[in-house]
Amino acid sequence: MLVGAGCIMAYQLIRCHTRAADTVQEALNAMLDEAGNCVCCLLTATATPADPETVRAELCKLSRVVYERRKRALCVSDASFSMLDAGRGLEHVILQLYALEGPITPAREVMLRQLQTQLSAFRAFTDKECGTLPLLNRNAFGPLDDAEAEELYRSAAYIREHLLHMADPDKRTAYRPTAQSLSIRLKAALDVSPVRVVYALRVAALLAAFTALVQHFQLPHGKWLLFTLASVSMPYADDVAPKAKKRLIATLLGGAVAWTAFSLLPSPGMRTAVMMLSGYLTSYFSDYRFTFACATVGGLGGAVTGLAGWREIGGMFGVRLGYILLGIAIACVVNRLLFPFMRRTATDQLWKKYAATTALLSELCRQPGVDVQLYYSLVIQAHLIEQKLLQNASDARYNGMGDLLATCRDRVRRAHRMRSAAGF
């Protein structure tokens, strides 16, 4: 058993590392492909399908990987810094191409074709088809007095530099010390969110109360009630009803499959095979309805041991369905009455946090001797907040969020480019 558990843990660690590397490669390649597509559209005089939000989403994926793989709060490797900067450089190039107006003159064509060549080299590098990147030739981009060519050359050189640093083994183990005090590092590590605190307290109180009731009345299979309470309770009260609906659908679907399968297969071995198959299929679904439907098959499989026939197994399915319905009803009432946190309220608070973070980033870019760990931690935090803001804005129908985000992004981007030009 210990050997098996060790093998599973080792597999998960290896798979987690591989998944992170795959995510980074996919995000960078998606941005490179978008830049290449923009160049092709400009060279063929076809309309450029501008999609800055998709590009931004890929950049946020990189930040998510760095955040999840960081050693600890305010402790990110130089390779991760470079990975983020490579993504930010690609975003800047794509925005430059989106903004390119006017006819494609011979000089512009030379500039764009050279950029196309460099993008192809970057793609080969991220695909590990080559181990290095050649130096860029400024003259190949166009005349030295061409401001447009100079800007694209600088952007391409910036991306090249950070792609090489990203892949440098020494950079992966290099961690610059932070100048922040212990109290600030502890605060960053805790990262207390009001939504999470209220959610944790609510779920803890709910589970403590009903666990005591289940134990007091010795309810058979009472764990199904507790699992439902924990599953249906959500940080935002708005999300409880949709989650409850999915759980009910999953229970009906999985229960119907289990009722049929276990009634037709009285053999313990065949039932075990069905339960193992349902557990295996869980990893192939991302939709909660299907994953919990598989879990329902497994849950009923363990409960009907020693039972046979449509009537007895159907009765057990009815017991599970009753617990699910009761848990849904309780969770809906409690989450609406006990310190409810609405998505729009959380979005307003999150927006204030985002505005403060981006303002601090802009200010840091203008200061000498910036704490690099603090700077990039704020960059990562800003990207993660953006993702949550966009999700909340969509779910809560929060109008005008796109314009507000664009303003803050542009402010940070300008400050960062100024700092980069000064050698940051």
VEXKOLKE-24181 format. One record per residue (C-alpha): residue number from 1; residue in three letters; x, y, z. Coordinates in steps of 0.001 Angstrom, whole numbers, plus 524288, in hexadecimal, padded with zeros to 5 digits. Layout:
BEGIN
[NUM, "ALA", [X, Y, Z]] ...
***
This chain:
BEGIN
[1, "MET", [80000, 80000, 80000]] [2, "LEU", [80B00, 80957, 80390]] [3, "VAL", [8120A, 80647, 7F6DE]] [4, "GLY", [805A3, 808D8, 7EF40]] [5, "ALA", [8034C, 815B8, 7F63D]] [6, "GLY", [81167, 819AE, 7F3AA]] [7, "CYS", [8101D, 8167A, 7E542]] [8, "ILE", [803AC, 81E8D, 7E43E]] [9, "MET", [80A1A, 82A36, 7EAF5]] [10, "ALA", [81606, 82941, 7E222]] [11, "TYR", [80D48, 8289B, 7D634]] [12, "GLN", [8059B, 83489, 7DA95]] [13, "LEU", [8121B, 83C5D, 7DCD8]] [14, "ILE", [8178E, 838D9, 7CF82]] [15, "ARG", [80A90, 83B34, 7C8EB]] [16, "CYS", [80912, 84862, 7CFAC]] [17, "HIS", [81676, 84CC3, 7CAD5]] [18, "THR", [81394, 847F4, 7BD0D]] [19, "ARG", [80645, 84E8E, 7BD0D]] [20, "ALA", [80C5A, 85B8C, 7C121]] [21, "ALA", [81695, 85AA7, 7B650]] [22, "ASP", [80C04, 85751, 7AC67]] [23, "THR", [803C2, 862DB, 7B0BE]] [24, "VAL", [80F3B, 86C34, 7AF41]] [25, "GLN", [81267, 866FF, 7A1CA]] [26, "GLU", [80437, 867BE, 79D61]] [27, "ALA", [80298, 875B3, 7A24D]] [28, "LEU", [80F12, 87AB3, 79C02]] [29, "ASN", [80C26, 8739A, 78F45]] [30, "ALA", [7FE63, 87926, 78EF6]] [31, "MET", [803E8, 886E6, 79046]] [32, "LEU", [80E5B, 88446, 785FE]] [33, "ASP", [803F9, 87EFE, 77CC9]] [34, "GLU", [7FB91, 88B05, 77EDE]] [35, "ALA", [80720, 893E3, 77BF9]] [36, "GLY", [80A51, 88BEF, 76FCD]] [37, "ASN", [7FC31, 88C95, 76B74]] [38, "CYS", [7FC4B, 89B6A, 76CFA]] [39, "VAL", [8088E, 89C6F, 764A3]] [40, "CYS", [80286, 893D3, 75A09]] [41, "CYS", [7F625, 89BF4, 759EF]] [42, "LEU", [7FDFB, 8A87B, 75896]] [43, "LEU", [80672, 8A310, 74DA3]] [44, "THR", [7FAB7, 89E09, 74608]] [45, "ALA", [7F2DA, 8AA8E, 74880]] [46, "THR", [7E7D9, 8A333, 74F33]] [47, "ALA", [7E0C0, 8A7AF, 75B54]] [48, "THR", [7E7DB, 8A4B4, 76801]] [49, "PRO", [7DE72, 89DEC, 7717F]] [50, "ALA", [7E240, 8A52C, 77DE8]] [51, "ASP", [7DFD5, 89CFE, 78A0B]] [52, "PRO", [7E785, 8A31E, 7954D]] [53, "GLU", [7DF8E, 89C38, 79FDE]] [54, "THR", [7E36C, 88ECA, 79AE8]] [55, "VAL", [7F1AB, 892FF, 79AAB]] [56, "ARG", [7F04C, 89837, 7A873]] [57, "ALA", [7EA37, 88B6B, 7ACDA]] [58, "GLU", [7F63F, 88412, 7A827]] [59, "LEU", [7FEF8, 88D67, 7AFBB]] [60, "CYS", [7F6BD, 88B30, 7BBE4]] [61, "LYS", [7F8BA, 87C89, 7BA34]] [62, "LEU", [80753, 87EB7, 7BB6B]] [63, "SER", [80549, 88660, 7C7F0]] [64, "ARG", [7FCB0, 87B91, 7CD41]] [65, "VAL", [80767, 87180, 7CABA]] [66, "VAL", [811A6, 879F9, 7D170]] [67, "TYR", [808A5, 87C5D, 7DD06]] [68, "GLU", [805B2, 86DF1, 7DEDE]] [69, "ARG", [813E6, 869AC, 7DCF5]] [70, "ARG", [81A73, 8743E, 7E519]] [71, "LYS", [82313, 86FE5, 7F051]] [72, "ARG", [81BCD, 8787B, 7FA09]] [73, "ALA", [81635, 8863A, 7FADE]] [74, "LEU", [81F8F, 8907C, 7F575]] [75, "CYS", [828CC, 885B9, 7F0E3]] [76, "VAL", [82843, 883D9, 7E221]] [77, "SER", [833A4, 87F60, 7D9B9]] [78, "ASP", [83A39, 887CE, 7CF72]] [79, "ALA", [835CF, 87E13, 7C501]] [80, "SER", [827A6, 8806E, 7C8E5]] [81, "PHE", [829E0, 88F20, 7C844]] [82, "SER", [82F1B, 88D78, 7BA7E]] [83, "MET", [823B2, 884E2, 7B68D]] [84, "LEU", [81A2A, 88F7C, 7BAAA]] [85, "ASP", [8220E, 899E3, 7B3A8]] [86, "ALA", [82294, 891BB, 7A73D]] [87, "GLY", [813C2, 890F3, 7A7A4]] [88, "ARG", [8127B, 89F81, 7AA54]] [89, "GLY", [81BB8, 8A25C, 79F18]] [90, "LEU", [81387, 89A12, 795E9]] [91, "GLU", [8073E, 8A108, 79A4A]] [92, "HIS", [80DCC, 8AE11, 79781]] [93, "VAL", [811C3, 8A9B9, 789CE]] [94, "ILE", [803FA, 8A513, 786E1]] [95, "LEU", [7FE35, 8B1FD, 78B75]] [96, "GLN", [8080C, 8B923, 782E2]] [97, "LEU", [803A4, 8B11F, 7773E]] [98, "TYR", [7F550, 8B381, 77A70]] [99, "ALA", [7F802, 8C229, 77A88]] [100, "LEU", [7FFB7, 8C232, 76DBD]] [101, "GLU", [7F884, 8CAF5, 76424]] [102, "GLY", [7FABC, 8CF99, 7566B]] [103, "PRO", [7FFAD, 8C8D9, 74A24]] [104, "ILE", [80A1F, 8BE59, 74A60]] [105, "THR", [81590, 8C56D, 74445]] [106, "PRO", [821C4, 8BE28, 73FA0]] [107, "ALA", [828B9, 8C22A, 74C36]] [108, "ARG", [81D7E, 8BD1A, 7546A]] [109, "GLU", [81D51, 8B070, 74CD1]] [110, "VAL", [82BC7, 8AE4B, 74FC7]] [111, "MET", [8294D, 8B118, 75E23]] [112, "LEU", [81D9E, 8A7DF, 75EF7]] [113, "ARG", [82462, 89CC9, 757D1]] [114, "GLN", [82FFE, 89DCA, 760E3]] [115, "LEU", [826CF, 89D6D, 76C85]] [116, "GLN", [8202C, 89198, 76677]] [117, "THR", [82D58, 88ACB, 7659C]] [118, "GLN", [8302E, 88DB9, 773DE]] [119, "LEU", [822D9, 888E4, 77837]] [120, "SER", [8253D, 87C14, 7710D]] [121, "ALA", [83251, 87AC8, 77816]] [122, "PHE", [82BB7, 87D81, 7852D]] [123, "ARG", [82184, 8731A, 7823F]] [124, "ALA", [82C11, 86920, 77EFC]] [125, "PHE", [832BD, 86C74, 78BCC]] [126, "THR", [82678, 86AC6, 79418]] [127, "ASP", [823D0, 85DEB, 78D03]] [128, "LYS", [831BC, 859C0, 790AB]] [129, "GLU", [83585, 857E0, 78276]] [130, "CYS", [841A2, 8601D, 784D5]] [131, "GLY", [849AB, 862D4, 790EC]] [132, "THR", [84CE1, 8712C, 78EF3]] [133, "LEU", [848C5, 87D73, 787CE]] [134, "PRO", [851A9, 8852D, 77EA6]] [135, "LEU", [85497, 89371, 78118]] [136, "LEU", [84B92, 89D19, 77A77]] [137, "ASN", [850A1, 8A61E, 76FD0]] [138, "ARG", [84B63, 8B3D8, 77180]] [139, "ASN", [84E0E, 8B75F, 7634A]] [140, "ALA", [84586, 8AC21, 75EBA]] [141, "PHE", [83992, 8B2F4, 76479]] [142, "GLY", [83B55, 8BF4C, 75C5B]] [143, "PRO", [841FE, 8CC8E, 75CCD]] [144, "LEU", [847B9, 8D0B1, 769D2]] [145, "ASP", [83FA8, 8DD29, 769CE]] [146, "ASP", [832D3, 8D5BC, 7682D]] [147, "ALA", [82C06, 8D6CC, 77565]] [148, "GLU", [8224B, 8CC22, 77216]] [149, "ALA", [82D01, 8C285, 76E63]] [150, "GLU", [834CD, 8C644, 77A7F]] [151, "GLU", [8294D, 8C369, 78366]] [152, "LEU", [826B9, 8B612, 77D6A]] [153, "TYR", [83532, 8B2AE, 77DD6]] [154, "ARG", [83601, 8B649, 78C3C]] [155, "SER", [829EF, 8AE24, 78F22]] [156, "ALA", [82F3D, 8A256, 787D0]] [157, "ALA", [83C70, 8A399, 78E9D]] [158, "TYR", [83588, 8A493, 79BBC]] [159, "ILE", [82DDB, 89817, 7990E]] [160, "ARG", [83A10, 890E9, 7947F]] [161, "GLU", [8419F, 894A1, 7A0AE]] [162, "HIS", [83710, 8900F, 7A9F3]] [163, "LEU", [83437, 88372, 7A29A]] [164, "LEU", [84296, 87FD6, 7A403]] [165, "HIS", [84294, 88356, 7B270]] [166, "MET", [83605, 87BA5, 7B46B]] [167, "ALA", [83CAB, 86F4B, 7AF76]] [168, "ASP", [84990, 8718F, 7B69D]] [169, "PRO", [84B4E, 866F4, 7C130]] [170, "ASP", [852E9, 8706F, 7C9C6]] [171, "LYS", [847AB, 87A33, 7C97A]] [172, "ARG", [83E3A, 86FBB, 7CE0C]] [173, "THR", [8456F, 86E63, 7DAE6]] [174, "ALA", [848AD, 87CCF, 7DC9D]] [175, "TYR", [84011, 883F4, 7E66C]] [176, "ARG", [8423E, 89246, 7E93D]] [177, "PRO", [8400F, 895CE, 7F78B]] [178, "THR", [834E8, 89ED1, 7FAF0]] [179, "ALA", [836F2, 8AB1E, 802F0]] [180, "GLN", [82979, 8AA23, 8091D]] [181, "SER", [827F6, 8A835, 817BE]] [182, "LEU", [82385, 89B78, 81DEF]] [183, "SER", [8160B, 8A108, 820EC]] [184, "ILE", [813D1, 8A4B4, 812A8]] [185, "ARG", [8186B, 89753, 80E22]] [186, "LEU", [80F32, 890BC, 817C2]] [187, "LYS", [803F7, 8992A, 81312]] [188, "ALA", [80728, 895C0, 804E9]] [189, "ALA", [807DB, 88752, 8086A]] [190, "LEU", [7FAC7, 8876F, 80F6E]] [191, "ASP", [7F41E, 88F7E, 804C1]] [192, "VAL", [7E799, 89090, 80CB4]] [193, "SER", [7DB5A, 8928D, 8048F]] [194, "PRO", [7CEA6, 89704, 80B15]] [195, "VAL", [7C6E7, 88E2A, 80200]] [196, "ARG", [7CF06, 8824B, 805B2]] [197, "VAL", [7CE85, 8854B, 8143B]] [198, "VAL", [7BFB5, 886A7, 81465]] [199, "TYR", [7BE3D, 87A87, 80BDF]] [200, "ALA", [7C735, 87274, 81498]] [201, "LEU", [7C024, 8769D, 82105]] [202, "ARG", [7B2CE, 87419, 81B1F]] [203, "VAL", [7B641, 86680, 8162F]] [204, "ALA", [7BD16, 8631D, 822FE]] [205, "ALA", [7B132, 8670C, 82B03]] [206, "LEU", [7A7F3, 85FEF, 821D5]] [207, "LEU", [7AFB5, 85344, 821C8]] [208, "ALA", [7B24A, 85399, 83062]] [209, "ALA", [7A3CE, 85520, 83381]] [210, "PHE", [79EF2, 84A86, 82A50]] [211, "THR", [7A9FE, 8411A, 82D68]] [212, "ALA", [7A592, 841E4, 83B87]] [213, "LEU", [79774, 83F51, 8375D]] [214, "VAL", [79B3E, 833C4, 82EE1]] [215, "GLN", [7A31D, 82DF3, 83A0E]] [216, "HIS", [79874, 83093, 84413]] [217, "PHE", [78D91, 82A26, 83C3F]] [218, "GLN", [7968F, 81F97, 83696]] [219, "LEU", [79196, 8223F, 828DF]] [220, "PRO", [7953A, 8172F, 81F81]] [221, "HIS", [79D17, 81C78, 81406]] [222, "GLY", [79C63, 829F4, 81A29]] [223, "LYS", [7A96E, 82D1D, 813D6]] [224, "TRP", [7A1FC, 82F3B, 8071E]] [225, "LEU", [79B21, 83AB4, 80D86]] [226, "LEU", [7A810, 84062, 81258]] [227, "PHE", [7AE91, 83EB1, 8051A]] [228, "THR", [7A334, 845D0, 7FEB2]] [229, "LEU", [7A3E4, 8511A, 80850]] [230, "ALA", [7B271, 852A9, 805CE]] [231, "SER", [7B11B, 85168, 7F710]] [232, "VAL", [7A595, 85A7A, 7F4E5]] [233, "SER", [7AA7A, 86539, 7FE06]] [234, "MET", [7B1CE, 86F4F, 7F5EE]] [235, "PRO", [7B98A, 87BDB, 7F8B1]] [236, "TYR", [7AF4E, 883ED, 7F177]] [237, "ALA", [7A10E, 88221, 7F4EF]] [238, "ASP", [79D9D, 88431, 7E695]] [239, "ASP", [7A464, 87775, 7E2F7]] [240, "VAL", [79D55, 86E88, 7EC82]] [241, "ALA", [79117, 86C3C, 7E44E]] [242, "PRO", [79878, 868D4, 7D7AF]] [243, "LYS", [7A164, 85F8D, 7DF28]] [244, "ALA", [795AC, 85943, 7E5CE]] [245, "LYS", [78F32, 85720, 7D8AA]] [246, "LYS", [79B6A, 85083, 7D35B]] [247, "ARG", [79C7B, 847B2, 7DF46]] [248, "LEU", [78E54, 84382, 7DE16]] [249, "ILE", [78FCF, 8407B, 7CF96]] [250, "ALA", [79C48, 838E5, 7D263]] [251, "THR", [79590, 83125, 7DD1D]] [252, "LEU", [78A42, 82D6D, 7D442]] [253, "LEU", [7934A, 829D6, 7C90D]] [254, "GLY", [79D22, 82230, 7D122]] [255, "GLY", [7925D, 81C06, 7D951]] [256, "ALA", [78B46, 81722, 7CD40]] [257, "VAL", [797CD, 810FD, 7C805]] [258, "ALA", [79B1E, 80AEC, 7D53E]] [259, "TRP", [78D41, 805EC, 7D76C]] [260, "THR", [78D3E, 7FF42, 7CA30]] [261, "ALA", [79B1F, 7F9F9, 7CACB]] [262, "PHE", [79AB8, 7F4AE, 7D8AC]] [263, "SER", [78D3A, 7EEAB, 7D6CF]] [264, "LEU", [791CE, 7E766, 7CABB]] [265, "LEU", [79F20, 7E3BB, 7D07A]] [266, "PRO", [79D9D, 7DD07, 7DDBA]] [267, "SER", [7ABAB, 7D81E, 7DDB1]] [268, "PRO", [7B4A1, 7DFC9, 7E718]] [269, "GLY", [7BFAC, 7DEEE, 7DD40]] [270, "MET", [7B796, 7E4BC, 7D239]] [271, "ARG", [7B2AB, 7EF8C, 7DB20]] [272, "THR", [7C091, 7F2B5, 7DF1F]] [273, "ALA", [7C447, 7F384, 7D0C5]] [274, "VAL", [7B927, 7FD35, 7CE66]] [275, "MET", [7BD92, 8057F, 7D9E9]] [276, "MET", [7CBA7, 80569, 7D540]] [277, "LEU", [7C762, 80920, 7C788]] [278, "SER", [7BF5A, 8148A, 7CCAD]] [279, "GLY", [7CB01, 8194D, 7D494]] [280, "TYR", [7D3C2, 81837, 7C8BD]] [281, "LEU", [7CA49, 81FC1, 7C019]] [282, "THR", [7C9E5, 82AFB, 7C9E1]] [283, "SER", [7D735, 82FDC, 7C550]] [284, "TYR", [7D206, 831A6, 7B783]] [285, "PHE", [7C744, 83B2D, 7BB3E]] [286, "SER", [7C860, 8496C, 7BF19]] [287, "ASP", [7B9DA, 84C22, 7C09A]] [288, "TYR", [7B58B, 84A65, 7CEB4]] [289, "ARG", [7A90C, 84370, 7CA9A]] [290, "PHE", [7B07B, 8384A, 7C43E]] [291, "THR", [7BB2E, 8372F, 7CE7C]] [292, "PHE", [7B138, 83663, 7D974]] [293, "ALA", [7A8D9, 82CFC, 7D197]] [294, "CYS", [7B4AA, 823E2, 7D186]] [295, "ALA", [7B66B, 8263F, 7E01C]] [296, "THR", [7A81E, 822AC, 7E234]] [297, "VAL", [7AA58, 81585, 7DBAC]] [298, "GLY", [7B5C1, 812F1, 7E4C8]] [299, "GLY", [7AE75, 817AE, 7F0C6]] [300, "LEU", [7A299, 80F2A, 7EE30]] [301, "GLY", [7AB6A, 803BC, 7EADC]] [302, "GLY", [7B0E1, 803B4, 7F88E]] [303, "ALA", [7A388, 8058A, 7FED4]] [304, "VAL", [79C8F, 7FA46, 7F7D9]] [305, "THR", [7A636, 7EFDD, 7FC2A]] [306, "GLY", [79E0B, 7E41E, 7FFEC]] [307, "LEU", [791EA, 7E967, 7F926]] [308, "ALA", [78C0E, 7E3DA, 7ECA9]] [309, "GLY", [7806F, 7E663, 7E3F4]] [310, "TRP", [77A5F, 7F277, 7DE38]] [311, "ARG", [77239, 7F566, 7EA45]] [312, "GLU", [77CEC, 7F50D, 7F488]] [313, "ILE", [786D9, 7FC67, 7EC59]] [314, "GLY", [77C74, 8061B, 7E813]] [315, "GLY", [77943, 8085D, 7F65F]] [316, "MET", [78777, 80BA0, 7F945]] [317, "PHE", [78789, 814EC, 7EDB6]] [318, "GLY", [77B70, 81B5C, 7F38C]] [319, "VAL", [7826C, 81D0D, 800A0]] [320, "ARG", [78DFF, 823A6, 7F9E5]] [321, "LEU", [784F9, 82C59, 7F1F6]] [322, "GLY", [77DDD, 8304C, 7FE69]] [323, "TYR", [78A89, 8343A, 80510]] [324, "ILE", [78EB3, 83BDA, 7F905]] [325, "LEU", [781D0, 8434A, 7F873]] [326, "LEU", [78243, 84634, 80703]] [327, "GLY", [79066, 84AC9, 80626]] [328, "ILE", [78D4A, 85391, 7FA9F]] [329, "ALA", [781D9, 859CE, 801B8]] [330, "ILE", [789D6, 85C43, 80E10]] [331, "ALA", [7958C, 8618F, 80698]] [332, "CYS", [78D23, 86AE3, 7FE9D]] [333, "VAL", [786B8, 87076, 80AD8]] [334, "VAL", [79320, 8718E, 81308]] [335, "ASN", [79B5C, 8778E, 8082E]] [336, "ARG", [790E8, 881CE, 805FA]] [337, "LEU", [78EE2, 88532, 81459]] [338, "LEU", [79C0D, 88319, 81B1F]] [339, "PHE", [7A51A, 88E35, 81701]] [340, "PRO", [7A1F4, 88D62, 80870]] [341, "PHE", [7AC6A, 892B5, 7FF7A]] [342, "MET", [7A721, 896FA, 7F24D]] [343, "ARG", [7AF97, 896A1, 7E630]] [344, "ARG", [7AD6B, 8A4F5, 7E303]] [345, "THR", [7B1D3, 8A92C, 7F0A1]] [346, "ALA", [7BE06, 8A0DC, 7EF56]] [347, "THR", [7C08D, 8A66B, 7E1C0]] [348, "ASP", [7C010, 8B455, 7E703]] [349, "GLN", [7C9FE, 8B0DB, 7F18B]] [350, "LEU", [7D280, 8A98B, 7E7D0]] [351, "TRP", [7D254, 8B50A, 7DE91]] [352, "LYS", [7D74E, 8BE24, 7E947]] [353, "LYS", [7E237, 8B474, 7EC25]] [354, "TYR", [7E5BB, 8B3B6, 7DDB9]] [355, "ALA", [7E5FE, 8C275, 7DC27]] [356, "ALA", [7EED4, 8C3AD, 7E81F]] [357, "THR", [7F7D8, 8B8D6, 7E328]] [358, "THR", [7F97E, 8BEB3, 7D59C]] [359, "ALA", [7FB9D, 8CC44, 7DB52]] [360, "LEU", [8064C, 8C6D8, 7E414]] [361, "LEU", [80C70, 8BFDF, 7D87A]] [362, "SER", [80CD0, 8CC75, 7D0BD]] [363, "GLU", [812F2, 8D37E, 7DC36]] [364, "LEU", [81D2E, 8C8E2, 7DE3E]] [365, "CYS", [82174, 8C9DD, 7D015]] [366, "ARG", [824F2, 8D811, 7D249]] [367, "GLN", [82D36, 8D57B, 7DE5F]] [368, "PRO", [83BAD, 8D1D4, 7DEB1]] [369, "GLY", [84001, 8C571, 7E586]] [370, "VAL", [8333C, 8BE18, 7E434]] [371, "ASP", [83170, 8B187, 7EBFD]] [372, "VAL", [83076, 8A7FD, 7E099]] [373, "GLN", [82930, 89DAD, 7E863]] [374, "LEU", [81EF7, 8A794, 7EC8C]] [375, "TYR", [81DA7, 8ACE5, 7DEC6]] [376, "TYR", [81B4C, 89FC0, 7D84A]] [377, "SER", [81296, 89B2A, 7E354]] [378, "LEU", [80A06, 8A6F5, 7E0A1]] [379, "VAL", [80A45, 8A3F1, 7D20E]] [380, "ILE", [805B5, 89612, 7D4BE]] [381, "GLN", [7FB7E, 89AD8, 7DE53]] [382, "ALA", [7F63D, 8A49A, 7D474]] [383, "HIS", [7F4D3, 899FB, 7CA1E]] [384, "LEU", [7EDE4, 890C0, 7D376]] [385, "ILE", [7E4A0, 89B78, 7D7DE]] [386, "GLU", [7E1BA, 89E9F, 7C9A0]] [387, "GLN", [7DD90, 890A6, 7C71F]] [388, "LYS", [7D468, 890CB, 7D2BC]] [389, "LEU", [7CF15, 89E36, 7CF53]] [390, "LEU", [7CBCD, 89A27, 7C17A]] [391, "GLN", [7C535, 88DC8, 7C65D]] [392, "ASN", [7BD5E, 89531, 7D095]] [393, "ALA", [7B9EC, 8A00E, 7C710]] [394, "SER", [7B49D, 8961F, 7BD75]] [395, "ASP", [7ACCC, 88E9A, 7C7A5]] [396, "ALA", [7A79F, 89AC5, 7CE76]] [397, "ARG", [7A582, 8A282, 7C1D9]] [398, "TYR", [7AEC2, 8AD1A, 7C67E]] [399, "ASN", [7AEF5, 8B724, 7BB82]] [400, "GLY", [7BAC7, 8BF6A, 7B81D]] [401, "MET", [7C4F7, 8B650, 7BDF7]] [402, "GLY", [7CC47, 8B4F5, 7B10F]] [403, "ASP", [7CED0, 8C394, 7AFEA]] [404, "LEU", [7D34C, 8C4A0, 7BE05]] [405, "LEU", [7DCAE, 8B93C, 7BC75]] [406, "ALA", [7E212, 8BEC9, 7AFC5]] [407, "THR", [7E538, 8CBB5, 7B674]] [408, "CYS", [7EC97, 8C53E, 7C1A1]] [409, "ARG", [7F3BB, 8BBE6, 7B895]] [410, "ASP", [7F830, 8C6E4, 7AFD1]] [411, "ARG", [7FD47, 8CEA8, 7BB6E]] [412, "VAL", [80551, 8C32A, 7C069]] [413, "ARG", [809F3, 8BFBF, 7B2B5]] [414, "ARG", [80F07, 8CD78, 7B019]] [415, "ALA", [81602, 8CDF9, 7BD31]] [416, "HIS", [81C18, 8C095, 7BAE8]] [417, "ARG", [820E5, 8C431, 7AD48]] [418, "MET", [8271C, 8D07D, 7B2AC]] [419, "ARG", [82DD8, 8C88D, 7BD1F]] [420, "SER", [83244, 8BE3A, 7B367]] [421, "ALA", [83823, 8C8A0, 7AAA6]] [422, "ALA", [83FEF, 8CD31, 7B66D]] [423, "GLY", [84564, 8BF7C, 7B897]] [424, "PHE", [83C3E, 8B9A7, 7C2D0]] 
***
